[in-house]
């Protein structure tokens, strides 16, 4: 059985998240960030992969700023502190380890 998922999203003001896929191995999260929105320093308890599906993001990790553009990806090991600044309206695909918690992402945005 299969399901086709669209990653095209209307980008609203600020940062918004939604769970797109959850299977036996991973969780796929869609993050939309309007231009100039900022996700402060945070870390994940497991390895993660981030892919920019649309837009561009200034990605801070290991005291470096990395420009990620449409279709660029970056993988991080567990507990690497990172942050994101949307340089334009952006759609981001976040791949989480199955045992990671979607609520953890929601909490990052609330604090």
C-alpha positions, 0 to 999 in steps of 0.5 A: 500500500502507498500514499502520495504526499504533497510537500507544497505548502502555503507559507504563513507568517512565522514557523509552522510544522506538520507531520507528513509521514510516519513509518516503521523507520522514520518521521517526516516533518514539514517546516514552513518558515516565512522570510526572516523567521528564526528557529533558535538554538536547539538539538535533537536526541537522534541523528536528523536530516534537513532538506530545503525543498523551497527557499533558502536558509542560513543554517547555524551549526558548529560555530559556522553559518551555512547557506542552504538553498532549494534541494540542499540537504544537511545531516547532523549527528545527535545533540549537535546544536543548530539554528535556522534563519529563513532568508526567504519564504522556505519549505523544509523537510525534516527527517527524524528517527522513528523514536524521536518525538514530534512534540519535541519539535512543537516545544522548540517553537513554543519556548 
